[in-house]
Every structure is written in structure tokens, then in C-alpha cells.
Amino acid sequence: MTTRFQTYRLDLAAWLKSSGNLHLDCIEHEGDRAVFVFNDPAAKGEELELQYEDSPFAAFYCTVKSLRRQMDADRNREWRVKNGQYANSR
């Protein structure tokens, strides 16, 4: 029996794949969500997930998400200003 580790988290899946810690077996779909499935013969997926949380990659991904939210907020604000939905742009 092959042990598998699964995650919905794109950031964790990218780290596991790029670090070479686990081999990505496939991507399954549950409704509109992707499930990243890794071969995990040593059953170390959960331990690796904890290691990931303290990694520079996790901090980087958090910063990317924050910047993305700021970009989206600015784009929405600019659209509302352009379309007369805001009296003040900032």
C-alpha cells in the first residue's frame, strides 16, 4: 500500500514539489477545488507541512498574497473612481 499525503494548499504543494521532499503523484479535483496528491512512503507529509510553516518560502508566499490583495483593492478603488462611485479616490 502506498502512503499518500494530500493538500489543497497551492503554496505547500509548490514547496513540497520544488524542495524535492515529496513526489507529486497527481492532482485530483473535488468540485471546484484541486487536491495535490504526493507519494509519501515514509509518512512524513504532516511533519514537512510543519517545517514549511517556518520556511522562508512560507513568508514569501504570505507577502505575495498580501501584495495581491493590495493590487486588487487598488484596482477596485480605481474602477469605482473612474465610474463615479467614489467621491474621493483615497
Secondary structure, DSSP 8 states (H G I E B T S, - for coil): ---EEEE--HHHHHHHHHHTSSEEEEEEEETTEEEEEEE-TT--HHHHHHHHHTSHHHHHHHHHHHHHHHHHHHHHHHHHHHTT--SS--
